[in-house]
């Protein structure tokens, strides 16, 4: 009886040998794989070179940015120095401006004092009706008689005329310039001693009150008006002028306060 087991074994051995031969790489397949690997290496090498170049370019850009930042920082420092210098100059100009304003105020005050000094012999009369072809000196004479100024004479007066500005009563006031300040002061005191004086006391058909005040400069007239307003608000009973200076008194027995500037009103 033939041995089938041996035959089967021989067949398997041949088949395995044939399979092993089929699985062994050929020279052609090795070259192909080698070429594929070489191509991949070359491709990767190109990418690496590109990456390296990009790194070099990036490093150059970073260095350029660093230099630009450095230049910008230097420029900012210079600008800061210029700004500090400008601020210093502006502060200097401000201080100079403050000094100049103070000098201007002093000059204005001195100029006002000089102008006021030129008014020291003047009185302004309000409330006398204005009539056609009037003689101002005759009107002043009637006023002198009404206030009992017995020493009246035209020789006491340097000039007398209507002023250009219409007063609150609708009449242009009369300015009287005395030759002597003593006569001017006495005339004013006589008017103050007269409790009430109206145009009717001078022979006019009018009951309008007549007031006699010292002649003040425009700044001093404004200051007098503001003084009266402040006195009303703060309960001061008396406001008057003496030798062209402004005074206030809260009550009869209180001390008089001299008003030099608007700032003086804040202390009332």
Buried (B, 14 or more C-beta within 10 A) or exposed (E): EEEEEEEEEEEEEEEEEEEEEEEEEEEEEEEEEEEEEEEEEEEEEEEEEEEEEEEEEEEEEEEEEEEEEEEEEEEEEEEEEEEEEEEEEEEEEEEEEEEEEEEEEEEEEEEBEEBBEEBBBBBBBBBBBBEEEEEBEEBBBBBBBBBEBEEBEEEBBEEBEBBEEEBEBEBBBBBBBBEEEEBBBBBBEBBEEEEEBBBEBBEBEBEBEBBBBBBBBEBBEEBBEBBBEBBEEEEBEEBBBEEBBBBBBBEEEEEEBEBEEEEBBEEB
